[in-house]
Amino acid sequence: MVKNKNVMANTILPGVNEVFIISRELIILRISVASIKIYL
C-alpha cells in the first residue's frame, strides 16, 4: 500500500512541477512582452 502511494507521488509530483515551471515561464514571458509594449 505504501509502495503504491510512493509510485503515485513519483508520477504526480514531476507533472505538477513541470506545470509550475511552465506557468512561471509564461508569466515571465507575459511580463516581458508587456514591458516591451510599454517601451515601444
C-alpha positions as CSV (number, residue, x, y, z in Angstrom):
1,M,0.0,0.0,0.0
2,V,2.7,2.4,1.0
3,K,4.7,1.5,-2.1
4,N,1.7,2.3,-4.3
5,K,1.4,5.7,-2.7
6,N,5.1,6.4,-3.4
7,V,4.7,5.4,-7.0
8,M,1.7,7.7,-7.3
9,A,3.6,10.6,-5.7
10,N,6.6,10.0,-8.0
11,T,4.4,10.2,-11.1
12,I,2.2,13.1,-9.9
13,L,4.9,15.4,-8.5
14,P,7.0,15.7,-11.6
15,G,3.9,16.6,-13.6
16,V,2.9,19.3,-11.0
17,N,6.5,20.6,-11.0
18,E,6.5,20.8,-14.8
19,V,3.2,22.7,-14.9
20,F,4.5,25.1,-12.2
21,I,7.7,25.7,-14.3
22,I,5.7,26.2,-17.5
23,S,3.3,28.6,-15.9
24,R,6.1,30.6,-14.3
25,E,7.8,30.9,-17.7
26,L,4.6,32.0,-19.2
27,I,4.1,34.7,-16.6
28,I,7.7,35.9,-17.1
29,L,7.1,35.9,-20.9
30,R,3.9,37.9,-20.4
31,I,5.6,40.5,-18.2
32,S,8.5,40.9,-20.7
33,V,6.0,41.4,-23.6
34,A,4.1,43.9,-21.6
35,S,7.3,45.9,-20.7
36,I,8.4,45.8,-24.4
37,K,5.0,47.2,-25.4
38,I,5.4,50.0,-22.8
39,Y,8.8,50.9,-24.2
40,L,7.5,50.9,-27.8
